Amino acid sequence: MKPKIAYISRSLFPSTTANSINVMKMCEAFARAGHNVNLVGLIARPMTSLYDVFSYYGIKTPFRVYSVTMSKGMEVKADYIFRSVMIARLINPDLVYTRVLEAALLASSIGLPTIFEAHKMPRTILSKASARLLFKMPRFLRLITITKHLANKFAKNYGITPSKIVVAHDGADLPEKTGFACPFDKSEKFFHVGYVGHIYPGKGMEIIVELAKTIQWAMFHIVGGRPQDVAFWKKKTNGLDNVHFYGFVRPHRTQAFREHFDVVLAPYLRNISNCTKNFDTEWNISPLKLFEYMASGCTIVASDLPSIREVITSGVHGILIPPEDIPAWVEVLNYLRENPDVRRRLGINAKQLFLKNYTWDRRAFRVLEGIP
């Protein structure tokens, strides 16, 4: 009998965040593997229909969802966590899985076997203390990290037994052919360069703007972004005819763009300013877009950062370039434009690597492997 899972999340469903996609896709992968999956999370109002939520994320294998309401303000975080864990206890799960550190601590302290997935190191005094307590709990089963570097830091700072740490980079679904017409003018006059994802500072629009100024033979297609970010970069690119913004596109519809790009970009800077805090991109990211690109067999040009090198070998699955070396980005794009066979080979290799290691199903198997 496979374990019954209670997945506790603070993500809002539906929303444009990558964390909400990660949670939904992992729950679906657990469900596909035959687990009894119960998601405890925040369902947005007024969209309360699970059909709408599942459709938004392209979920085809449904699972049970328990909606927990949360008032505005950080002061209610503790109340939300307490109520979420109490719901999880009523579910009587064999396993609690969560990306919420405090929920992991509370669940394990009341005797629920718990797996905690970390995408960053604890930063506050309270979170560091919570981590120390969690990792000593008898019912703490395993720590999941999204990079090897992050795993090493947890092991060094908290003395976690290596056998209790599993590195699981993010993942993606193998896309289906959309059947949609190309959503942009696929003129042969241009080399079509795509970017899919958020565009707040550090995600790479800084690089794309410089490329668009230099490369007149390329059309840059920007899919995604909050309205305020789209407005900001439209102003920055005013006067450039080779940059087109599409704004937010529902996750399951982005494949209609990816399958028509000549090249896709993941041009991360070494630090990302994500809303209110700086994030150490260089060592601690496992971007969804990278795996979605791989799943689509795209030709990938990405920033040469340690966390990206954990996944992609430059010249084999894509091409990696130092984010600050704009002339090198221009040179590589020109090389790929003139060498379609190279583009095809890189795309095939990336997809093969994805199928072997980075589907959501592979990730779901990895994080639970060996759990009784």
Summary of the structure (lengths in Angstrom):
residues: 372
radius of gyration: 20.9
end to end distance: 9.5
largest distance: 63.5
contacts: 1231
relative contact order: 0.12
helix: 43%
strand: 21%
